[in-house]
């Protein structure tokens, strides 16, 4: 059992190290030993909304807010040495980062945000590759992109949004490929397994989808 002082925003396993990580509204990203409950690493900021780890467990991407400069950042964190490896900021998100994920090859990061966009970042170049404007409730109102995941070996992106749909995108070109309709409320999250996507919604349903090739 882990006792924390503030609201938890996200949790993720560190698969190679018998550890679990938390993102918290108190501004901390922490990595915990699963057996002892000891904090192995900690990084403190104004607010931390989400985090994810590369498949080898060596590097984390953390969605955070920095009150000093008033921007949302994606921080690359080498947690074992507690060293920051850089930030993805240029043309970045302008509101809460709702989810982050590494591509299967570990060279890209996918982020989703309350600002109505999802973005793919190229880590080798340290720059933004694509922005997907996925949630437009109306001409004057933008809704949240609640979750985004890579699929098809990193060649596609699936987004779940407040406009009741999931959308499929080409992660290389940024082109919209398909819209999955069926939910009658905001789609809060999605999970990908091979060609299947599971989604849950504020309409109180769980749906599964077979992605087009």
Backbone as a chain_set.jsonl record, in Angstrom:
{"seq": "XXXXXXXXXXXXXXXXXXXXXXXXXXXXXXXXXXXXXXXXXXXXXXXXXXXXXXXXXXXXXXXXXXXXXXXXXXXXXXXXXXXXXXXXXXXXXXXXXXXXXXXXXXXXXXXXXXXXXXXXXXXXXXXXXXXXXXXXXXXXXXXXXXXXXXXXXXXXXXXXXXXXXXXXXXXXXXXXXXXXXXXXXXXXXXXXXXXXXXXXXXXXXXXXXXXXX", "coords": {"N": [[0.838, -1.191, 0.0], [0.499, 2.246, -0.813], [0.792, 5.424, 0.519], [-0.346, 8.512, -0.246], [-0.347, 12.108, -0.527], [-1.852, 13.716, -2.175], [-4.162, 14.082, -4.941], [-4.134, 11.408, -7.236], [-3.199, 11.295, -10.618], [-2.386, 9.61, -12.671], [-1.08, 6.326, -13.424], [1.551, 3.959, -13.966], [3.187, 0.982, -14.993], [6.62, 0.066, -14.584], [8.106, -1.95, -16.52], [10.482, -3.445, -16.609], [11.655, -3.308, -14.144], [10.404, -4.094, -11.76], [8.639, -2.188, -10.652], [6.413, 0.62, -10.06], [4.921, 3.599, -11.278], [3.776, 6.898, -10.428], [1.719, 9.735, -11.222], [0.978, 12.881, -9.941], [-1.314, 15.311, -8.523], [-0.043, 16.892, -6.704], [2.237, 17.695, -7.867], [4.272, 15.873, -8.271], [6.19, 13.303, -9.823], [6.623, 9.972, -9.255], [8.532, 7.009, -8.737], [7.999, 3.783, -7.579], [9.096, 1.007, -5.61], [7.742, -2.162, -6.113], [7.639, -4.215, -4.245], [8.679, -3.345, -1.702], [7.596, -0.821, -1.384], [9.087, 1.45, -1.287], [10.146, 4.701, -2.291], [11.757, 5.081, -5.278], [12.568, 7.005, -7.067], [12.054, 10.491, -7.686], [10.49, 13.335, -9.092], [9.878, 16.742, -9.023], [7.374, 19.191, -9.647], [5.118, 21.833, -10.773], [2.58, 20.773, -11.4], [1.625, 17.486, -12.226], [0.356, 15.507, -14.729], [0.276, 13.097, -16.224], [2.07, 10.123, -17.251], [4.445, 7.941, -18.889], [6.348, 5.025, -19.905], [9.241, 4.08, -21.772], [9.688, 1.005, -23.562], [11.915, -0.418, -22.626], [12.145, 0.538, -20.106], [13.898, 2.525, -19.316], [13.56, 5.226, -19.786], [11.292, 7.868, -19.162], [8.332, 9.645, -20.155], [6.836, 12.594, -19.178], [3.911, 14.357, -18.534], [3.482, 17.661, -17.694], [2.939, 20.722, -15.79], [4.329, 23.948, -15.701], [4.43, 26.47, -13.564], [6.111, 28.67, -13.484], [6.789, 29.461, -16.064], [4.409, 29.214, -17.308], [3.45, 27.16, -19.066], [2.472, 24.039, -20.598], [4.361, 21.12, -20.525], [6.205, 18.387, -22.034], [8.205, 16.281, -20.439], [11.256, 14.578, -20.72], [12.519, 11.985, -18.866], [15.109, 10.489, -17.228], [14.817, 8.25, -15.062], [16.253, 6.603, -13.271], [18.664, 7.831, -12.761], [17.658, 10.167, -11.981], [17.647, 12.339, -13.738], [16.783, 14.983, -15.874], [16.143, 14.791, -19.311], [15.481, 16.535, -21.26], [12.975, 18.685, -22.843], [9.857, 18.7, -24.553], [8.543, 21.202, -26.157], [8.16, 23.324, -28.059], [5.638, 24.64, -30.078], [3.793, 23.272, -28.578], [1.35, 21.735, -26.327], [-1.472, 23.603, -25.08], [-3.015, 23.29, -22.916], [-4.112, 21.036, -20.279], [-2.228, 18.043, -20.391], [-3.456, 15.018, -21.269], [-2.848, 12.319, -21.795], [0.024, 10.226, -22.455], [2.346, 8.418, -24.532], [4.899, 6.146, -25.543], [6.112, 5.276, -28.802], [6.224, 1.944, -30.271], [8.896, 1.489, -31.129], [10.268, 3.258, -29.59], [11.149, 5.747, -30.446], [9.43, 7.808, -30.861], [6.97, 9.992, -29.374], [3.638, 10.079, -28.308], [1.093, 12.337, -27.577], [-1.867, 13.457, -25.881], [-4.426, 15.937, -25.35], [-6.334, 18.255, -23.312], [-6.671, 20.498, -24.789], [-7.77, 19.845, -27.195], [-6.265, 18.552, -29.109], [-4.079, 16.005, -30.453], [-0.684, 14.971, -30.475], [2.26, 14.014, -32.254], [5.595, 13.394, -31.54], [8.952, 13.574, -32.585], [11.596, 12.01, -31.232], [14.28, 11.713, -31.923], [14.877, 13.941, -33.43], [13.964, 15.817, -31.73], [11.621, 17.313, -31.995], [8.313, 18.531, -32.943], [6.243, 16.421, -34.859], [3.646, 15.885, -35.971], [0.403, 17.384, -35.66], [-2.78, 16.585, -34.584], [-5.959, 17.72, -35.052], [-8.417, 16.858, -33.308], [-10.852, 17.137, -31.95], [-13.506, 18.954, -32.358], [-16.108, 20.515, -31.164], [-17.819, 22.485, -32.054], [-17.811, 25.358, -34.26], [-16.844, 27.268, -32.591], [-16.1, 26.043, -30.251], [-13.887, 23.885, -28.616], [-13.338, 20.511, -27.797], [-12.151, 18.008, -25.413], [-9.335, 15.893, -26.046], [-9.181, 12.859, -24.804], [-7.636, 10.562, -24.653], [-4.982, 8.815, -26.307], [-3.492, 6.439, -28.499], [-0.825, 4.54, -29.955], [-1.045, 2.311, -32.746], [-0.914, -0.631, -34.859], [1.848, -1.233, -35.01], [2.937, 1.257, -34.507], [2.436, 2.737, -36.74], [-0.036, 3.844, -36.997], [-2.407, 5.997, -35.309], [-4.738, 6.132, -32.68], [-7.377, 8.079, -31.451], [-9.344, 9.18, -28.668], [-12.171, 11.033, -27.889], [-14.0, 13.982, -26.702], [-16.077, 14.443, -28.45], [-17.543, 12.194, -28.891], [-16.497, 10.201, -30.527], [-14.07, 7.87, -31.918], [-10.998, 8.305, -33.595], [-8.956, 7.399, -36.348], [-5.627, 7.712, -37.39], [-2.939, 8.35, -39.688], [0.275, 7.958, -38.637], [2.579, 8.788, -39.851], [2.061, 10.529, -42.043], [0.103, 12.139, -40.976], [-2.504, 12.114, -41.831], [-6.067, 11.831, -41.626], [-7.713, 8.785, -41.285], [-9.978, 7.247, -40.655], [-13.185, 7.358, -38.994], [-14.659, 6.301, -36.049], [-17.806, 5.647, -35.113], [-20.447, 5.516, -32.725], [-20.644, 5.614, -29.959], [-22.579, 7.538, -27.622], [-21.829, 9.479, -25.929], [-19.073, 11.389, -24.474], [-15.932, 9.914, -25.292], [-13.898, 8.359, -23.116], [-11.553, 6.846, -22.778], [-9.258, 4.568, -24.436], [-8.061, 1.369, -25.528], [-5.586, -0.517, -27.133], [-5.161, -3.579, -28.848], [-3.486, -5.398, -30.946], [-5.329, -5.66, -33.932], [-7.61, -4.797, -32.703], [-9.617, -2.429, -30.905], [-10.598, -1.287, -27.776], [-13.047, 0.709, -26.216], [-14.248, 3.081, -23.831], [-16.949, 5.013, -22.452], [-18.68, 8.03, -21.456], [-21.282, 7.448, -21.887], [-21.827, 5.146, -20.595], [-21.092, 2.734, -21.716], [-19.06, 0.031, -22.963], [-17.195, -0.557, -25.783], [-16.037, -2.541, -28.53], [-13.856, -2.523, -31.332], [-12.984, -3.337, -34.678], [-10.175, -2.484, -36.289], [-9.746, -0.818, -39.421], [-7.627, -1.966, -42.083]], "CA": [[0.0, 0.0, 0.0], [1.236, 3.494, -0.883], [0.012, 6.521, 1.069], [0.05, 9.752, -0.884], [-1.027, 13.257, 0.06], [-2.635, 14.472, -3.148], [-4.887, 13.313, -5.946], [-3.345, 10.742, -8.27], [-3.71, 11.545, -11.961], [-2.034, 8.525, -13.588], [-0.198, 5.289, -12.899], [2.14, 3.164, -15.046], [4.208, 0.019, -14.597], [7.951, 0.071, -15.18], [8.055, -3.402, -16.7], [11.78, -4.109, -16.458], [12.302, -2.988, -12.87], [9.573, -4.41, -10.602], [8.308, -0.878, -10.102], [5.237, 1.304, -10.571], [5.12, 5.045, -11.207], [2.561, 7.678, -10.252], [1.692, 11.17, -11.499], [0.117, 13.404, -8.882], [-1.663, 16.727, -8.531], [0.875, 17.64, -5.841], [3.378, 18.101, -8.677], [5.353, 14.891, -8.25], [6.24, 12.017, -10.513], [7.377, 9.087, -8.378], [8.677, 5.595, -9.064], [7.942, 3.021, -6.327], [9.381, -0.423, -5.644], [6.487, -2.88, -5.897], [7.731, -5.105, -3.085], [8.917, -2.633, -0.444], [6.888, 0.444, -1.314], [10.059, 2.537, -1.17], [10.247, 5.586, -3.445], [13.054, 4.914, -5.931], [12.921, 8.243, -7.759], [11.013, 11.509, -7.607], [10.716, 14.581, -9.806], [8.861, 17.664, -8.512], [6.987, 20.278, -10.546], [3.907, 22.493, -10.311], [1.472, 19.83, -11.549], [1.957, 16.377, -13.121], [-0.931, 14.942, -15.14], [0.367, 11.771, -16.824], [3.422, 9.66, -17.536], [4.568, 6.641, -19.544], [7.73, 4.573, -19.972], [9.718, 3.342, -22.933], [9.556, -0.43, -23.317], [13.05, -0.922, -21.852], [12.026, 1.07, -18.76], [14.987, 3.449, -18.972], [13.19, 6.62, -20.007], [9.879, 8.202, -18.99], [7.834, 10.938, -20.621], [5.963, 13.098, -18.125], [3.136, 15.547, -18.851], [3.528, 18.505, -16.497], [2.731, 22.158, -15.938], [5.345, 24.758, -15.034], [3.846, 27.775, -13.253], [7.093, 29.731, -13.677], [6.732, 29.934, -17.454], [3.015, 29.152, -17.725], [3.238, 26.28, -20.215], [2.456, 22.586, -20.431], [5.554, 20.505, -21.1], [6.485, 16.96, -21.999], [9.572, 16.138, -19.963], [11.919, 13.282, -20.836], [13.098, 11.8, -17.533], [15.889, 9.275, -16.972], [14.444, 8.221, -13.642], [17.23, 5.911, -12.425], [19.668, 8.812, -12.358], [16.904, 11.384, -11.629], [18.097, 13.422, -14.6], [15.93, 15.414, -16.97], [16.854, 14.655, -20.583], [14.989, 17.522, -22.22], [11.538, 18.934, -22.863], [9.222, 18.897, -25.852], [7.719, 22.37, -25.847], [7.863, 24.177, -29.197], [4.334, 24.327, -30.683], [3.23, 22.22, -27.737], [-0.025, 21.836, -25.861], [-1.814, 24.834, -24.36], [-3.87, 22.926, -21.778], [-3.698, 19.815, -19.592], [-1.87, 16.861, -21.179], [-4.301, 13.966, -20.699], [-2.189, 11.015, -21.897], [1.275, 10.154, -23.219], [2.752, 7.047, -24.843], [5.996, 5.935, -26.47], [5.905, 4.356, -29.911], [6.88, 0.658, -29.999], [10.35, 1.538, -31.332], [10.839, 4.16, -28.603], [11.701, 6.953, -31.059], [8.399, 8.843, -30.936], [6.049, 10.139, -28.249], [2.282, 10.511, -28.64], [0.451, 13.02, -26.458], [-3.23, 13.949, -26.072], [-4.599, 17.083, -24.467], [-7.613, 18.941, -23.138], [-6.758, 21.574, -25.777], [-8.445, 19.357, -28.397], [-5.32, 18.013, -30.074], [-3.09, 14.967, -30.167], [0.553, 15.327, -31.173], [3.348, 13.043, -32.344], [6.895, 14.047, -31.416], [10.116, 12.8, -33.013], [12.61, 12.178, -30.199], [15.614, 11.815, -32.504], [15.05, 15.332, -33.857], [13.535, 16.682, -30.646], [10.67, 18.289, -32.522], [6.955, 18.101, -33.261], [6.093, 15.843, -36.192], [2.28, 16.102, -36.447], [-0.672, 17.748, -34.742], [-4.087, 16.135, -35.032], [-7.049, 18.475, -34.453], [-9.341, 15.742, -33.285], [-12.111, 17.334, -31.252], [-14.135, 20.251, -32.588], [-17.534, 20.399, -30.864], [-18.474, 23.454, -32.917], [-16.842, 26.295, -34.823], [-16.296, 28.122, -31.538], [-15.807, 25.274, -29.047], [-13.01, 22.729, -28.761], [-13.464, 19.552, -26.714], [-10.931, 17.344, -24.966], [-8.863, 14.586, -26.479], [-8.977, 12.232, -23.501], [-6.657, 9.475, -24.699], [-4.467, 8.473, -27.635], [-2.575, 5.294, -28.488], [-0.298, 4.009, -31.199], [-1.468, 0.982, -33.147], [-0.321, -1.106, -36.115], [3.29, -1.107, -34.93], [3.325, 2.659, -34.482], [2.128, 3.399, -38.012], [-1.339, 4.488, -36.86], [-2.755, 6.582, -34.016], [-6.162, 6.164, -32.35], [-7.692, 9.092, -30.455], [-10.66, 9.119, -28.034], [-12.433, 12.454, -27.67], [-15.272, 14.429, -26.134], [-17.114, 14.534, -29.479], [-18.224, 10.885, -28.941], [-15.948, 9.319, -31.564], [-12.654, 7.549, -32.012], [-10.49, 8.577, -34.931], [-7.735, 6.694, -36.729], [-4.757, 8.612, -38.132], [-1.64, 7.876, -40.15], [1.254, 8.658, -37.803], [3.663, 9.298, -40.692], [1.6, 11.658, -42.857], [-0.855, 12.949, -40.225], [-3.806, 12.077, -42.485], [-7.167, 11.14, -40.955], [-8.043, 7.599, -42.077], [-11.294, 6.686, -40.361], [-13.876, 7.792, -37.782], [-15.441, 5.212, -35.473], [-18.97, 6.249, -34.469], [-21.317, 4.572, -32.038], [-20.87, 6.137, -28.614], [-23.473, 8.691, -27.535], [-21.24, 10.387, -24.958], [-17.629, 11.526, -24.623], [-15.125, 8.701, -25.18], [-12.946, 8.741, -22.075], [-10.264, 6.183, -22.956], [-9.241, 3.462, -25.37], [-6.932, 0.458, -25.376], [-5.339, -1.207, -28.396], [-4.551, -4.912, -28.821], [-3.472, -5.852, -32.332], [-6.267, -4.909, -34.755], [-8.797, -4.463, -31.911], [-9.615, -1.3, -29.979], [-11.696, -1.213, -26.809], [-13.273, 2.087, -25.795], [-15.314, 3.296, -22.855], [-17.553, 6.312, -22.686], [-19.61, 8.57, -20.477], [-22.602, 6.88, -22.143], [-21.875, 3.948, -19.763], [-20.876, 1.526, -22.516], [-17.753, -0.401, -23.435], [-17.328, -1.048, -27.152], [-14.837, -3.026, -29.195], [-13.83, -2.153, -32.745], [-11.958, -3.926, -35.532], [-9.619, -1.386, -37.06], [-9.503, -1.074, -40.837], [-6.21, -2.115, -42.429]], "C": [[0.876, 1.245, 0.0], [0.326, 4.62, -0.402], [0.526, 7.822, 0.476], [-0.842, 10.885, -0.383], [-1.959, 13.97, -0.911], [-3.288, 13.527, -4.149], [-3.932, 12.701, -6.965], [-4.004, 10.941, -9.626], [-3.448, 10.392, -12.912], [-1.113, 7.549, -12.887], [0.321, 4.464, -14.067], [3.157, 2.196, -14.465], [5.529, 0.325, -15.299], [8.319, -1.4, -15.335], [9.365, -4.1, -16.39], [12.358, -4.005, -15.054], [11.439, -3.27, -11.645], [9.146, -3.139, -9.887], [7.019, -0.355, -10.744], [5.448, 2.797, -10.364], [3.768, 5.741, -11.102], [2.793, 9.123, -10.68], [0.646, 11.782, -10.593], [-0.132, 14.896, -9.02], [-0.789, 17.545, -7.593], [2.167, 18.032, -6.563], [4.509, 17.106, -8.734], [5.11, 13.753, -9.236], [7.139, 11.124, -9.668], [7.423, 7.681, -8.961], [8.829, 4.835, -7.743], [8.37, 1.582, -6.568], [8.117, -1.185, -5.285], [6.502, -3.725, -4.63], [7.796, -4.332, -1.772], [8.08, -1.375, -0.277], [7.791, 1.649, -1.17], [10.048, 3.377, -2.454], [11.66, 5.497, -4.023], [13.523, 6.184, -6.617], [11.75, 9.203, -7.661], [11.445, 12.746, -8.383], [9.57, 15.521, -9.471], [8.659, 18.845, -9.454], [5.738, 20.949, -9.986], [2.709, 21.551, -10.336], [1.906, 18.757, -12.534], [0.67, 15.627, -13.448], [-0.856, 13.518, -15.666], [1.827, 11.402, -17.027], [3.375, 8.294, -18.201], [6.042, 6.317, -19.678], [8.015, 3.897, -21.302], [9.757, 1.866, -22.579], [10.717, -1.01, -22.518], [13.088, -0.351, -20.437], [13.023, 2.154, -18.401], [14.563, 4.909, -19.0], [11.688, 6.786, -19.828], [9.581, 9.506, -19.709], [6.751, 11.359, -19.647], [5.249, 14.353, -18.624], [3.025, 16.412, -17.61], [3.261, 19.962, -16.845], [3.788, 22.889, -15.127], [4.776, 26.153, -14.811], [4.814, 28.927, -13.55], [7.034, 30.31, -15.084], [5.339, 29.816, -18.049], [2.746, 28.296, -18.939], [3.138, 24.827, -19.77], [3.634, 22.002, -21.182], [5.425, 18.991, -21.15], [7.954, 16.82, -21.628], [10.059, 14.711, -20.184], [12.775, 13.092, -19.587], [13.797, 10.449, -17.449], [15.822, 9.03, -15.468], [15.491, 7.546, -12.751], [18.342, 6.851, -11.95], [19.028, 10.133, -11.924], [17.349, 12.585, -12.461], [17.059, 13.711, -15.679], [16.736, 15.397, -18.262], [16.375, 15.64, -21.643], [13.482, 17.666, -22.14], [11.068, 19.168, -24.29], [8.204, 20.016, -25.67], [7.297, 23.146, -27.078], [6.579, 23.712, -29.892], [3.622, 23.234, -29.903], [1.799, 22.492, -27.32], [-0.229, 23.11, -25.055], [-2.794, 24.561, -23.224], [-3.399, 21.572, -21.253], [-3.378, 18.695, -20.575], [-2.556, 15.665, -20.536], [-3.687, 12.577, -20.799], [-0.92, 11.133, -22.71], [1.605, 8.682, -23.455], [3.966, 7.079, -25.761], [5.537, 5.049, -27.622], [6.615, 3.044, -29.606], [8.395, 0.679, -30.186], [11.042, 2.507, -30.384], [11.351, 5.478, -29.148], [10.691, 8.088, -31.19], [7.592, 8.851, -29.641], [4.726, 10.662, -28.783], [1.665, 11.151, -27.41], [-0.949, 13.47, -26.854], [-3.489, 15.025, -25.035], [-6.04, 17.576, -24.421], [-7.766, 20.07, -24.153], [-7.371, 21.124, -27.099], [-7.529, 18.778, -29.452], [-4.608, 16.789, -29.533], [-1.866, 15.29, -31.01], [1.518, 14.146, -31.176], [4.661, 13.799, -32.398], [7.999, 13.08, -31.833], [11.238, 13.039, -32.01], [14.011, 12.319, -30.772], [15.913, 13.24, -32.966], [14.674, 16.314, -32.748], [12.503, 17.706, -31.065], [9.312, 17.65, -32.799], [6.881, 17.58, -34.688], [4.715, 16.117, -36.77], [1.4, 16.588, -35.311], [-1.988, 17.318, -35.364], [-5.149, 16.958, -34.309], [-8.278, 17.563, -34.413], [-10.689, 16.038, -32.667], [-12.6, 18.763, -31.418], [-15.63, 20.097, -32.343], [-18.357, 21.332, -31.74], [-17.399, 24.377, -33.464], [-16.152, 27.112, -33.736], [-15.856, 27.353, -30.301], [-14.962, 24.05, -29.377], [-13.179, 21.817, -27.555], [-12.141, 18.868, -26.426], [-10.61, 16.12, -25.812], [-8.413, 13.871, -25.204], [-7.886, 11.175, -23.498], [-6.22, 9.271, -26.14], [-3.485, 7.327, -27.506], [-2.074, 5.014, -29.896], [-0.914, 2.642, -31.471], [-0.748, 0.613, -34.443], [1.188, -0.865, -36.13], [3.806, 0.314, -34.908], [2.988, 3.419, -35.74], [0.789, 4.133, -37.981], [-1.489, 5.038, -35.451], [-4.268, 6.539, -33.863], [-6.372, 7.202, -31.262], [-9.131, 8.908, -29.957], [-10.986, 10.51, -27.512], [-13.816, 12.723, -27.096], [-16.392, 14.523, -27.158], [-17.726, 13.175, -29.809], [-17.646, 9.905, -29.944], [-14.505, 8.95, -31.248], [-12.227, 7.826, -33.445], [-9.163, 7.861, -35.133], [-6.941, 7.58, -37.673], [-3.508, 7.872, -38.611], [-0.568, 8.66, -39.399], [2.412, 9.229, -38.61], [3.249, 10.555, -41.449], [0.701, 12.617, -42.08], [-2.25, 12.929, -40.8], [-4.83, 11.335, -41.623], [-7.645, 9.999, -41.849], [-9.471, 7.114, -41.872], [-11.858, 7.296, -39.087], [-14.787, 6.673, -37.31], [-16.567, 5.814, -34.642], [-19.835, 5.164, -33.831], [-21.616, 5.004, -30.62], [-21.792, 7.354, -28.672], [-23.025, 9.68, -26.461], [-19.757, 10.477, -25.178], [-16.893, 10.2, -24.422], [-13.943, 9.025, -24.267], [-11.592, 8.058, -22.212], [-10.397, 5.067, -23.979], [-8.005, 2.627, -25.107], [-6.814, -0.386, -26.633], [-4.69, -2.552, -28.144], [-4.609, -5.479, -30.234], [-4.434, -5.019, -33.167], [-7.524, -4.467, -33.998], [-8.56, -3.232, -31.045], [-10.824, -1.437, -29.067], [-11.816, 0.237, -26.36], [-14.368, 2.135, -24.751], [-15.711, 4.756, -22.886], [-18.413, 6.739, -21.511], [-21.037, 8.107, -20.735], [-22.805, 5.541, -21.435], [-21.74, 2.657, -20.567], [-19.402, 1.303, -22.768], [-17.953, -0.99, -24.821], [-15.98, -1.573, -27.641], [-14.982, -2.806, -30.695], [-12.721, -2.945, -33.439], [-11.443, -2.834, -36.447], [-9.475, -1.763, -38.531], [-8.004, -1.174, -41.097], [-5.669, -0.854, -43.063]], "O": [[1.875, 1.307, 0.717], [-0.802, 4.747, -0.878], [1.685, 8.191, 0.668], [-1.943, 10.654, 0.117], [-2.789, 14.767, -0.476], [-2.996, 12.332, -4.186], [-3.044, 13.374, -7.49], [-5.216, 10.776, -9.768], [-4.201, 10.202, -13.867], [-0.455, 7.881, -11.901], [-0.388, 4.285, -15.058], [3.903, 2.547, -13.551], [5.557, 0.777, -16.443], [8.793, -2.026, -14.387], [9.355, -5.248, -15.946], [13.43, -4.548, -14.786], [11.718, -2.728, -10.576], [9.275, -3.026, -8.668], [6.596, -0.813, -11.805], [6.079, 3.213, -9.392], [2.757, 5.255, -11.608], [3.887, 9.668, -10.532], [-0.462, 11.257, -10.485], [0.693, 15.643, -9.546], [-0.789, 18.773, -7.672], [3.072, 18.618, -5.969], [5.601, 17.44, -9.194], [3.981, 13.31, -9.445], [8.287, 11.476, -9.394], [6.472, 7.225, -9.596], [9.661, 5.179, -6.904], [8.049, 0.999, -7.604], [7.484, -0.895, -4.269], [5.457, -3.922, -4.01], [7.053, -4.629, -0.836], [7.874, -0.91, 0.844], [7.309, 2.761, -0.953], [9.954, 2.84, -3.557], [12.637, 5.8, -3.34], [14.725, 6.423, -6.74], [10.596, 8.784, -7.566], [12.606, 13.152, -8.341], [8.407, 15.147, -9.616], [9.611, 19.42, -9.982], [5.338, 20.671, -8.855], [1.912, 21.532, -9.398], [2.492, 19.071, -13.57], [-0.027, 15.163, -12.545], [-1.841, 12.786, -15.567], [2.709, 12.259, -16.98], [2.381, 7.575, -18.09], [6.892, 7.202, -19.58], [7.155, 3.234, -21.882], [9.85, 1.518, -21.402], [10.534, -1.994, -21.801], [13.963, -0.71, -19.649], [12.996, 2.659, -17.279], [15.151, 5.739, -18.307], [10.904, 5.953, -20.283], [10.453, 10.362, -19.859], [5.854, 10.579, -19.327], [5.892, 15.298, -19.08], [2.53, 15.956, -16.579], [3.34, 20.381, -17.999], [4.105, 22.496, -14.004], [4.653, 26.932, -15.755], [4.376, 30.042, -13.837], [7.21, 31.514, -15.272], [5.104, 30.265, -19.171], [1.908, 28.649, -19.768], [3.645, 24.441, -18.717], [3.877, 22.346, -22.339], [4.643, 18.392, -20.412], [8.838, 17.192, -22.399], [9.354, 13.752, -19.871], [13.64, 13.913, -19.281], [13.166, 9.401, -17.582], [16.648, 9.527, -14.702], [15.599, 7.894, -11.575], [18.889, 6.675, -10.862], [19.716, 11.084, -11.554], [17.421, 13.707, -11.958], [16.529, 12.798, -16.312], [17.853, 15.909, -18.319], [16.813, 15.583, -22.792], [12.798, 16.89, -21.473], [11.774, 19.747, -25.115], [7.134, 19.806, -25.098], [6.153, 23.597, -27.138], [6.446, 22.542, -30.249], [2.94, 22.384, -30.475], [1.123, 23.357, -27.877], [0.698, 23.63, -24.434], [-3.34, 25.494, -22.635], [-2.402, 21.028, -21.729], [-4.159, 18.424, -21.486], [-2.272, 15.33, -19.385], [-3.979, 11.725, -19.959], [-0.79, 12.021, -23.552], [1.201, 7.811, -22.684], [4.061, 7.928, -26.648], [4.683, 4.18, -27.446], [7.517, 3.017, -28.769], [9.111, -0.032, -29.481], [12.271, 2.578, -30.366], [11.932, 6.263, -28.399], [11.047, 9.199, -31.583], [7.537, 7.859, -28.915], [4.695, 11.574, -29.609], [1.705, 10.578, -26.321], [-1.196, 13.819, -28.008], [-2.864, 15.041, -23.974], [-6.837, 17.356, -25.333], [-8.878, 20.555, -24.363], [-7.485, 21.923, -28.028], [-7.962, 18.533, -30.578], [-4.541, 16.566, -28.324], [-1.983, 15.815, -32.118], [1.581, 13.377, -30.216], [4.828, 14.724, -33.193], [7.973, 11.904, -31.47], [11.778, 14.143, -31.937], [14.855, 12.98, -30.167], [17.056, 13.695, -32.902], [15.018, 17.495, -32.813], [12.494, 18.831, -30.565], [9.173, 16.429, -32.878], [7.391, 18.209, -35.615], [4.601, 16.533, -37.923], [1.619, 16.248, -34.149], [-2.28, 17.637, -36.517], [-5.237, 16.906, -33.082], [-9.066, 17.51, -35.357], [-11.614, 15.246, -32.846], [-12.162, 19.668, -30.708], [-16.35, 19.603, -33.211], [-19.477, 20.996, -32.124], [-16.216, 24.205, -33.171], [-15.031, 27.589, -33.917], [-15.291, 27.947, -29.383], [-15.274, 23.284, -30.289], [-13.166, 22.285, -26.416], [-11.14, 19.109, -27.101], [-11.51, 15.4, -26.243], [-7.401, 14.228, -24.602], [-7.275, 10.914, -22.461], [-6.981, 9.52, -27.075], [-2.737, 7.242, -26.532], [-2.78, 5.215, -30.884], [-1.26, 1.909, -30.544], [-0.061, 1.44, -35.044], [1.742, -0.366, -37.109], [4.963, 0.567, -35.244], [3.225, 4.625, -35.813], [0.516, 4.957, -38.854], [-0.801, 4.613, -34.524], [-5.001, 6.867, -34.797], [-5.648, 7.221, -30.267], [-10.019, 8.53, -30.721], [-10.194, 11.107, -26.784], [-14.67, 11.841, -27.014], [-17.553, 14.669, -26.777], [-18.347, 13.005, -30.858], [-18.253, 8.864, -30.193], [-13.823, 9.595, -30.451], [-12.99, 7.612, -34.387], [-8.357, 7.736, -34.211], [-7.484, 8.132, -38.629], [-3.084, 6.889, -38.004], [-0.503, 9.885, -39.508], [3.155, 10.072, -38.106], [3.997, 11.532, -41.494], [0.548, 13.775, -42.469], [-3.118, 13.655, -40.315], [-4.505, 10.341, -40.974], [-7.946, 10.209, -43.023], [-10.104, 6.626, -42.808], [-11.105, 7.703, -38.202], [-15.595, 6.155, -38.082], [-16.322, 6.417, -33.597], [-19.936, 4.047, -34.338], [-22.722, 4.785, -30.125], [-21.785, 8.105, -29.648], [-23.758, 10.609, -26.123], [-19.212, 9.725, -25.985], [-17.196, 9.452, -23.493], [-13.098, 9.856, -24.598], [-10.578, 8.624, -21.805], [-11.503, 4.671, -24.345], [-7.025, 3.107, -24.538], [-7.808, -0.906, -27.14], [-3.778, -2.664, -27.325], [-5.646, -5.977, -30.669], [-4.373, -3.791, -33.122], [-8.405, -3.836, -34.58], [-7.466, -3.016, -30.524], [-11.939, -1.674, -29.532], [-10.809, 0.913, -26.148], [-15.302, 1.333, -24.777], [-14.933, 5.623, -23.284], [-18.819, 5.923, -20.684], [-21.918, 8.337, -19.906], [-23.82, 4.874, -21.638], [-22.22, 1.606, -20.142], [-18.603, 2.239, -22.787], [-18.815, -1.851, -25.001], [-14.924, -1.105, -27.216], [-16.076, -2.89, -31.251], [-11.662, -3.191, -32.863], [-12.182, -2.315, -37.283], [-9.121, -2.898, -38.852], [-7.206, -0.539, -40.407], [-4.492, -0.797, -43.419]]}, "num_chains": 1, "name": "protein.A"}
